[in-house]
Amino acid sequence: MNIRRRKKAGAEMHNSALNDILFILLLFFLIVSTLANPNVIKLTLPKAKSNTKAKQTVVVSIDAKREFFVGTTKVPFNDLKATLAPKLAGDVEASIVINAEKSVPVEDVVSLMELARELGAKVVLATANPGTGSK
């Protein structure tokens, strides 16, 4: 009896193409991950029923006689800074609304704007609505 072992053909898998594909995928994901913005985080913020920031606004009016009013109180220009400072203190977003008559010289409005800048307040110049203004 002739007993010989038969050589069985071994199963081989060629994985050279698999290495190329994995390398290309790795490169692709590395490039895409560097292009993505890592500083963007999606958050669901809570909602409030009212405005939590209370902006402090002070209304300063100048009439035709060049008299200054803070609210409804008549204040001389020399005392205006002392009157406005406590009302604007502690608020970063405080603003002064200027209501000036048409006949008031520009110098008065500019001097009030400079005073507001010294106090660190923003200035808003009030105007009439286009449809309601007089000619």
SULSUL-V104311 format. One record per helix or strand of 3 or more residues. SS is the DSSP state (H for helix, E for strand). FROM is the first residue (numbers start at 0). TO is the last residue. If there is no record, write none. Layout:
ss->SS from->FROM to->TO
ss->SS from->FROM to->TO
//
This chain:
ss->H from->15 to->34
ss->E from->56 to->61
ss->E from->67 to->69
ss->E from->72 to->74
ss->H from->76 to->87
ss->E from->94 to->99
ss->H from->105 to->118
ss->E from->121 to->124
//
